Amino acid sequence: MHLEVHAEECTGCRVCENFCSFHHEGAIWPARARITIVALDDDGPFVPAVCRQCDDA
């Protein structure tokens, strides 16, 4: 399963990090998610950064 990310719609809520970590780790563990949200400023804009290191990334 892959999570479809639309960077232009990102609000910085980080739900994608929770979903990803739960899918891959079986627990909500955002530090182990294959996606992380980066804020370019204190109030955004927010940019999803996706890990591409794995074969199934």
PDB file of N, CA, C and O in Angstrom:
ATOM      1  N   MET A   1       0.842  -1.171   0.000  1.00  0.00           N
ATOM      2  CA  MET A   1       0.000   0.000   0.000  1.00  0.00           C
ATOM      3  C   MET A   1       0.889   1.236   0.000  1.00  0.00           C
ATOM      4  O   MET A   1       1.911   1.281   0.685  1.00  0.00           O
ATOM      5  N   HIS A   2       0.491   2.229  -0.769  1.00  0.00           N
ATOM      6  CA  HIS A   2       1.221   3.489  -0.828  1.00  0.00           C
ATOM      7  C   HIS A   2       0.275   4.630  -0.496  1.00  0.00           C
ATOM      8  O   HIS A   2      -0.908   4.598  -0.836  1.00  0.00           O
ATOM      9  N   LEU A   3       0.807   5.619   0.160  1.00  0.00           N
ATOM     10  CA  LEU A   3       0.061   6.815   0.523  1.00  0.00           C
ATOM     11  C   LEU A   3       0.270   7.844  -0.577  1.00  0.00           C
ATOM     12  O   LEU A   3       1.406   8.165  -0.929  1.00  0.00           O
ATOM     13  N   GLU A   4      -0.818   8.355  -1.115  1.00  0.00           N
ATOM     14  CA  GLU A   4      -0.720   9.384  -2.151  1.00  0.00           C
ATOM     15  C   GLU A   4      -0.629  10.747  -1.482  1.00  0.00           C
ATOM     16  O   GLU A   4      -1.478  11.102  -0.665  1.00  0.00           O
ATOM     17  N   VAL A   5       0.394  11.501  -1.826  1.00  0.00           N
ATOM     18  CA  VAL A   5       0.655  12.787  -1.180  1.00  0.00           C
ATOM     19  C   VAL A   5       0.476  13.911  -2.192  1.00  0.00           C
ATOM     20  O   VAL A   5       1.010  13.858  -3.300  1.00  0.00           O
ATOM     21  N   HIS A   6      -0.278  14.920  -1.798  1.00  0.00           N
ATOM     22  CA  HIS A   6      -0.464  16.119  -2.614  1.00  0.00           C
ATOM     23  C   HIS A   6       0.139  17.284  -1.841  1.00  0.00           C
ATOM     24  O   HIS A   6      -0.510  17.850  -0.962  1.00  0.00           O
ATOM     25  N   ALA A   7       1.367  17.640  -2.162  1.00  0.00           N
ATOM     26  CA  ALA A   7       2.103  18.656  -1.405  1.00  0.00           C
ATOM     27  C   ALA A   7       1.375  19.988  -1.355  1.00  0.00           C
ATOM     28  O   ALA A   7       1.435  20.690  -0.345  1.00  0.00           O
ATOM     29  N   GLU A   8       0.693  20.341  -2.426  1.00  0.00           N
ATOM     30  CA  GLU A   8       0.009  21.629  -2.473  1.00  0.00           C
ATOM     31  C   GLU A   8      -1.186  21.701  -1.519  1.00  0.00           C
ATOM     32  O   GLU A   8      -1.673  22.793  -1.224  1.00  0.00           O
ATOM     33  N   GLU A   9      -1.659  20.557  -1.037  1.00  0.00           N
ATOM     34  CA  GLU A   9      -2.789  20.521  -0.110  1.00  0.00           C
ATOM     35  C   GLU A   9      -2.362  20.284   1.340  1.00  0.00           C
ATOM     36  O   GLU A   9      -3.212  20.208   2.227  1.00  0.00           O
ATOM     37  N   CYS A  10      -1.064  20.169   1.588  1.00  0.00           N
ATOM     38  CA  CYS A  10      -0.559  19.861   2.928  1.00  0.00           C
ATOM     39  C   CYS A  10      -0.823  21.017   3.889  1.00  0.00           C
ATOM     40  O   CYS A  10      -0.489  22.166   3.602  1.00  0.00           O
ATOM     41  N   THR A  11      -1.432  20.695   5.042  1.00  0.00           N
ATOM     42  CA  THR A  11      -1.705  21.693   6.080  1.00  0.00           C
ATOM     43  C   THR A  11      -0.780  21.524   7.278  1.00  0.00           C
ATOM     44  O   THR A  11      -0.838  22.311   8.223  1.00  0.00           O
ATOM     45  N   GLY A  12       0.077  20.499   7.244  1.00  0.00           N
ATOM     46  CA  GLY A  12       1.001  20.261   8.350  1.00  0.00           C
ATOM     47  C   GLY A  12       0.388  19.502   9.508  1.00  0.00           C
ATOM     48  O   GLY A  12       0.925  19.538  10.615  1.00  0.00           O
ATOM     49  N   CYS A  13      -0.726  18.812   9.284  1.00  0.00           N
ATOM     50  CA  CYS A  13      -1.416  18.109  10.380  1.00  0.00           C
ATOM     51  C   CYS A  13      -0.674  16.858  10.840  1.00  0.00           C
ATOM     52  O   CYS A  13      -0.885  16.403  11.964  1.00  0.00           O
ATOM     53  N   ARG A  14       0.183  16.295  10.003  1.00  0.00           N
ATOM     54  CA  ARG A  14       1.008  15.126  10.303  1.00  0.00           C
ATOM     55  C   ARG A  14       0.236  13.801  10.418  1.00  0.00           C
ATOM     56  O   ARG A  14       0.787  12.812  10.904  1.00  0.00           O
ATOM     57  N   VAL A  15      -1.010  13.770   9.986  1.00  0.00           N
ATOM     58  CA  VAL A  15      -1.773  12.523   9.997  1.00  0.00           C
ATOM     59  C   VAL A  15      -1.101  11.491   9.094  1.00  0.00           C
ATOM     60  O   VAL A  15      -1.130  10.297   9.393  1.00  0.00           O
ATOM     61  N   CYS A  16      -0.498  11.935   7.999  1.00  0.00           N
ATOM     62  CA  CYS A  16       0.184  11.008   7.094  1.00  0.00           C
ATOM     63  C   CYS A  16       1.332  10.286   7.798  1.00  0.00           C
ATOM     64  O   CYS A  16       1.574   9.109   7.529  1.00  0.00           O
ATOM     65  N   GLU A  17       2.044  10.978   8.699  1.00  0.00           N
ATOM     66  CA  GLU A  17       3.125  10.346   9.462  1.00  0.00           C
ATOM     67  C   GLU A  17       2.564   9.236  10.351  1.00  0.00           C
ATOM     68  O   GLU A  17       3.149   8.156  10.440  1.00  0.00           O
ATOM     69  N   ASN A  18       1.436   9.497  11.005  1.00  0.00           N
ATOM     70  CA  ASN A  18       0.809   8.488  11.863  1.00  0.00           C
ATOM     71  C   ASN A  18       0.335   7.294  11.047  1.00  0.00           C
ATOM     72  O   ASN A  18       0.566   6.148  11.431  1.00  0.00           O
ATOM     73  N   PHE A  19      -0.322   7.553   9.930  1.00  0.00           N
ATOM     74  CA  PHE A  19      -0.821   6.483   9.072  1.00  0.00           C
ATOM     75  C   PHE A  19       0.330   5.624   8.559  1.00  0.00           C
ATOM     76  O   PHE A  19       0.262   4.396   8.600  1.00  0.00           O
ATOM     77  N   CYS A  20       1.388   6.274   8.075  1.00  0.00           N
ATOM     78  CA  CYS A  20       2.540   5.561   7.526  1.00  0.00           C
ATOM     79  C   CYS A  20       3.216   4.698   8.588  1.00  0.00           C
ATOM     80  O   CYS A  20       3.504   3.525   8.347  1.00  0.00           O
ATOM     81  N   SER A  21       3.467   5.271   9.753  1.00  0.00           N
ATOM     82  CA  SER A  21       4.140   4.501  10.801  1.00  0.00           C
ATOM     83  C   SER A  21       3.277   3.334  11.265  1.00  0.00           C
ATOM     84  O   SER A  21       3.797   2.249  11.526  1.00  0.00           O
ATOM     85  N   PHE A  22       1.972   3.540  11.369  1.00  0.00           N
ATOM     86  CA  PHE A  22       1.090   2.444  11.780  1.00  0.00           C
ATOM     87  C   PHE A  22       1.090   1.336  10.732  1.00  0.00           C
ATOM     88  O   PHE A  22       1.104   0.153  11.073  1.00  0.00           O
ATOM     89  N   HIS A  23       1.074   1.716   9.465  1.00  0.00           N
ATOM     90  CA  HIS A  23       1.086   0.721   8.388  1.00  0.00           C
ATOM     91  C   HIS A  23       2.381  -0.094   8.396  1.00  0.00           C
ATOM     92  O   HIS A  23       2.339  -1.315   8.251  1.00  0.00           O
ATOM     93  N   HIS A  24       3.517   0.561   8.563  1.00  0.00           N
ATOM     94  CA  HIS A  24       4.807  -0.127   8.487  1.00  0.00           C
ATOM     95  C   HIS A  24       5.261  -0.740   9.811  1.00  0.00           C
ATOM     96  O   HIS A  24       5.916  -1.782   9.804  1.00  0.00           O
ATOM     97  N   GLU A  25       4.934  -0.129  10.933  1.00  0.00           N
ATOM     98  CA  GLU A  25       5.441  -0.567  12.233  1.00  0.00           C
ATOM     99  C   GLU A  25       4.388  -1.232  13.110  1.00  0.00           C
ATOM    100  O   GLU A  25       4.726  -1.877  14.103  1.00  0.00           O
ATOM    101  N   GLY A  26       3.100  -1.080  12.750  1.00  0.00           N
ATOM    102  CA  GLY A  26       2.033  -1.648  13.569  1.00  0.00           C
ATOM    103  C   GLY A  26       1.719  -0.809  14.790  1.00  0.00           C
ATOM    104  O   GLY A  26       0.961  -1.237  15.660  1.00  0.00           O
ATOM    105  N   ALA A  27       2.292   0.376  14.865  1.00  0.00           N
ATOM    106  CA  ALA A  27       2.051   1.294  15.981  1.00  0.00           C
ATOM    107  C   ALA A  27       2.232   2.719  15.473  1.00  0.00           C
ATOM    108  O   ALA A  27       2.960   2.959  14.510  1.00  0.00           O
ATOM    109  N   ILE A  28       1.569   3.648  16.123  1.00  0.00           N
ATOM    110  CA  ILE A  28       1.752   5.049  15.760  1.00  0.00           C
ATOM    111  C   ILE A  28       3.080   5.503  16.339  1.00  0.00           C
ATOM    112  O   ILE A  28       3.219   5.685  17.548  1.00  0.00           O
ATOM    113  N   TRP A  29       4.049   5.681  15.459  1.00  0.00           N
ATOM    114  CA  TRP A  29       5.429   5.977  15.833  1.00  0.00           C
ATOM    115  C   TRP A  29       6.019   6.877  14.740  1.00  0.00           C
ATOM    116  O   TRP A  29       6.798   6.409  13.910  1.00  0.00           O
ATOM    117  N   PRO A  30       5.652   8.166  14.736  1.00  0.00           N
ATOM    118  CA  PRO A  30       6.039   9.061  13.642  1.00  0.00           C
ATOM    119  C   PRO A  30       7.537   9.101  13.342  1.00  0.00           C
ATOM    120  O   PRO A  30       7.921   9.354  12.200  1.00  0.00           O
ATOM    121  N   ALA A  31       8.374   8.862  14.317  1.00  0.00           N
ATOM    122  CA  ALA A  31       9.819   8.864  14.068  1.00  0.00           C
ATOM    123  C   ALA A  31      10.228   7.745  13.112  1.00  0.00           C
ATOM    124  O   ALA A  31      11.293   7.816  12.499  1.00  0.00           O
ATOM    125  N   ARG A  32       9.393   6.713  12.978  1.00  0.00           N
ATOM    126  CA  ARG A  32       9.685   5.587  12.088  1.00  0.00           C
ATOM    127  C   ARG A  32       8.906   5.653  10.780  1.00  0.00           C
ATOM    128  O   ARG A  32       8.970   4.726   9.972  1.00  0.00           O
ATOM    129  N   ALA A  33       8.174   6.738  10.566  1.00  0.00           N
ATOM    130  CA  ALA A  33       7.407   6.902   9.330  1.00  0.00           C
ATOM    131  C   ALA A  33       8.346   7.124   8.155  1.00  0.00           C
ATOM    132  O   ALA A  33       9.454   7.633   8.319  1.00  0.00           O
ATOM    133  N   ARG A  34       7.896   6.740   6.980  1.00  0.00           N
ATOM    134  CA  ARG A  34       8.677   6.948   5.755  1.00  0.00           C
ATOM    135  C   ARG A  34       8.360   8.296   5.126  1.00  0.00           C
ATOM    136  O   ARG A  34       8.806   8.593   4.018  1.00  0.00           O
ATOM    137  N   ILE A  35       7.593   9.106   5.836  1.00  0.00           N
ATOM    138  CA  ILE A  35       7.275  10.462   5.400  1.00  0.00           C
ATOM    139  C   ILE A  35       7.405  11.377   6.608  1.00  0.00           C
ATOM    140  O   ILE A  35       7.089  10.980   7.730  1.00  0.00           O
ATOM    141  N   THR A  36       7.858  12.572   6.387  1.00  0.00           N
ATOM    142  CA  THR A  36       7.921  13.564   7.457  1.00  0.00           C
ATOM    143  C   THR A  36       7.500  14.907   6.882  1.00  0.00           C
ATOM    144  O   THR A  36       7.686  15.171   5.694  1.00  0.00           O
ATOM    145  N   ILE A  37       6.943  15.737   7.717  1.00  0.00           N
ATOM    146  CA  ILE A  37       6.487  17.052   7.288  1.00  0.00           C
ATOM    147  C   ILE A  37       7.503  18.095   7.741  1.00  0.00           C
ATOM    148  O   ILE A  37       7.872  18.157   8.914  1.00  0.00           O
ATOM    149  N   VAL A  38       7.940  18.900   6.800  1.00  0.00           N
ATOM    150  CA  VAL A  38       8.912  19.949   7.073  1.00  0.00           C
ATOM    151  C   VAL A  38       8.206  21.293   6.918  1.00  0.00           C
ATOM    152  O   VAL A  38       7.570  21.553   5.896  1.00  0.00           O
ATOM    153  N   ALA A  39       8.320  22.142   7.933  1.00  0.00           N
ATOM    154  CA  ALA A  39       7.766  23.497   7.856  1.00  0.00           C
ATOM    155  C   ALA A  39       8.867  24.430   7.375  1.00  0.00           C
ATOM    156  O   ALA A  39       9.936  24.501   7.983  1.00  0.00           O
ATOM    157  N   LEU A  40       8.615  25.133   6.306  1.00  0.00           N
ATOM    158  CA  LEU A  40       9.613  26.051   5.775  1.00  0.00           C
ATOM    159  C   LEU A  40       9.688  27.339   6.581  1.00  0.00           C
ATOM    160  O   LEU A  40      10.650  28.097   6.459  1.00  0.00           O
ATOM    161  N   ASP A  41       8.669  27.591   7.406  1.00  0.00           N
ATOM    162  CA  ASP A  41       8.612  28.741   8.296  1.00  0.00           C
ATOM    163  C   ASP A  41       7.773  28.305   9.496  1.00  0.00           C
ATOM    164  O   ASP A  41       7.205  27.214   9.468  1.00  0.00           O
ATOM    165  N   ASP A  42       7.678  29.107  10.529  1.00  0.00           N
ATOM    166  CA  ASP A  42       6.903  28.724  11.713  1.00  0.00           C
ATOM    167  C   ASP A  42       5.445  28.410  11.387  1.00  0.00           C
ATOM    168  O   ASP A  42       4.856  27.516  11.997  1.00  0.00           O
ATOM    169  N   ASP A  43       4.862  29.125  10.445  1.00  0.00           N
ATOM    170  CA  ASP A  43       3.462  28.930  10.071  1.00  0.00           C
ATOM    171  C   ASP A  43       3.305  28.252   8.718  1.00  0.00           C
ATOM    172  O   ASP A  43       2.222  28.300   8.136  1.00  0.00           O
ATOM    173  N   GLY A  44       4.335  27.635   8.213  1.00  0.00           N
ATOM    174  CA  GLY A  44       4.269  26.996   6.907  1.00  0.00           C
ATOM    175  C   GLY A  44       4.945  27.870   5.877  1.00  0.00           C
ATOM    176  O   GLY A  44       5.484  28.911   6.254  1.00  0.00           O
ATOM    177  N   PRO A  45       4.954  27.531   4.640  1.00  0.00           N
ATOM    178  CA  PRO A  45       4.257  26.380   4.092  1.00  0.00           C
ATOM    179  C   PRO A  45       4.901  25.069   4.536  1.00  0.00           C
ATOM    180  O   PRO A  45       6.062  25.028   4.943  1.00  0.00           O
ATOM    181  N   PHE A  46       4.120  24.016   4.446  1.00  0.00           N
ATOM    182  CA  PHE A  46       4.550  22.691   4.864  1.00  0.00           C
ATOM    183  C   PHE A  46       4.860  21.858   3.630  1.00  0.00           C
ATOM    184  O   PHE A  46       4.155  21.922   2.623  1.00  0.00           O
ATOM    185  N   VAL A  47       5.926  21.078   3.728  1.00  0.00           N
ATOM    186  CA  VAL A  47       6.358  20.257   2.606  1.00  0.00           C
ATOM    187  C   VAL A  47       6.519  18.820   3.080  1.00  0.00           C
ATOM    188  O   VAL A  47       7.307  18.560   3.989  1.00  0.00           O
ATOM    189  N   PRO A  48       5.787  17.877   2.481  1.00  0.00           N
ATOM    190  CA  PRO A  48       5.989  16.473   2.818  1.00  0.00           C
ATOM    191  C   PRO A  48       7.286  15.963   2.178  1.00  0.00           C
ATOM    192  O   PRO A  48       7.500  16.131   0.977  1.00  0.00           O
ATOM    193  N   ALA A  49       8.137  15.347   2.981  1.00  0.00           N
ATOM    194  CA  ALA A  49       9.382  14.759   2.493  1.00  0.00           C
ATOM    195  C   ALA A  49       9.252  13.244   2.610  1.00  0.00           C
ATOM    196  O   ALA A  49       9.052  12.713   3.702  1.00  0.00           O
ATOM    197  N   VAL A  50       9.366  12.558   1.486  1.00  0.00           N
ATOM    198  CA  VAL A  50       9.132  11.118   1.434  1.00  0.00           C
ATOM    199  C   VAL A  50      10.451  10.376   1.319  1.00  0.00           C
ATOM    200  O   VAL A  50      11.304  10.738   0.509  1.00  0.00           O
ATOM    201  N   CYS A  51      10.623   9.332   2.133  1.00  0.00           N
ATOM    202  CA  CYS A  51      11.808   8.481   2.074  1.00  0.00           C
ATOM    203  C   CYS A  51      11.787   7.660   0.786  1.00  0.00           C
ATOM    204  O   CYS A  51      10.755   7.101   0.414  1.00  0.00           O
ATOM    205  N   ARG A  52      12.920   7.593   0.118  1.00  0.00           N
ATOM    206  CA  ARG A  52      13.030   6.809  -1.114  1.00  0.00           C
ATOM    207  C   ARG A  52      14.176   5.795  -1.022  1.00  0.00           C
ATOM    208  O   ARG A  52      14.697   5.354  -2.047  1.00  0.00           O
ATOM    209  N   GLN A  53      14.570   5.425   0.200  1.00  0.00           N
ATOM    210  CA  GLN A  53      15.707   4.540   0.398  1.00  0.00           C
ATOM    211  C   GLN A  53      15.366   3.064   0.220  1.00  0.00           C
ATOM    212  O   GLN A  53      16.232   2.271  -0.151  1.00  0.00           O
ATOM    213  N   CYS A  54      14.125   2.690   0.477  1.00  0.00           N
ATOM    214  CA  CYS A  54      13.726   1.284   0.397  1.00  0.00           C
ATOM    215  C   CYS A  54      13.328   0.910  -1.026  1.00  0.00           C
ATOM    216  O   CYS A  54      12.954   1.774  -1.820  1.00  0.00           O
ATOM    217  N   ASP A  55      13.408  -0.371  -1.344  1.00  0.00           N
ATOM    218  CA  ASP A  55      12.963  -0.851  -2.648  1.00  0.00           C
ATOM    219  C   ASP A  55      11.472  -0.622  -2.848  1.00  0.00           C
ATOM    220  O   ASP A  55      11.020  -0.388  -3.969  1.00  0.00           O
ATOM    221  N   ASP A  56      10.704  -0.689  -1.758  1.00  0.00           N
ATOM    222  CA  ASP A  56       9.250  -0.535  -1.868  1.00  0.00           C
ATOM    223  C   ASP A  56       8.782   0.866  -1.487  1.00  0.00           C
ATOM    224  O   ASP A  56       7.612   1.056  -1.155  1.00  0.00           O
ATOM    225  N   ALA A  57       9.670   1.837  -1.529  1.00  0.00           N
ATOM    226  CA  ALA A  57       9.315   3.217  -1.149  1.00  0.00           C
ATOM    227  C   ALA A  57       8.391   3.854  -2.154  1.00  0.00           C
ATOM    228  O   ALA A  57       7.997   5.008  -1.986  1.00  0.00           O
TER     229      ALA A  57
END
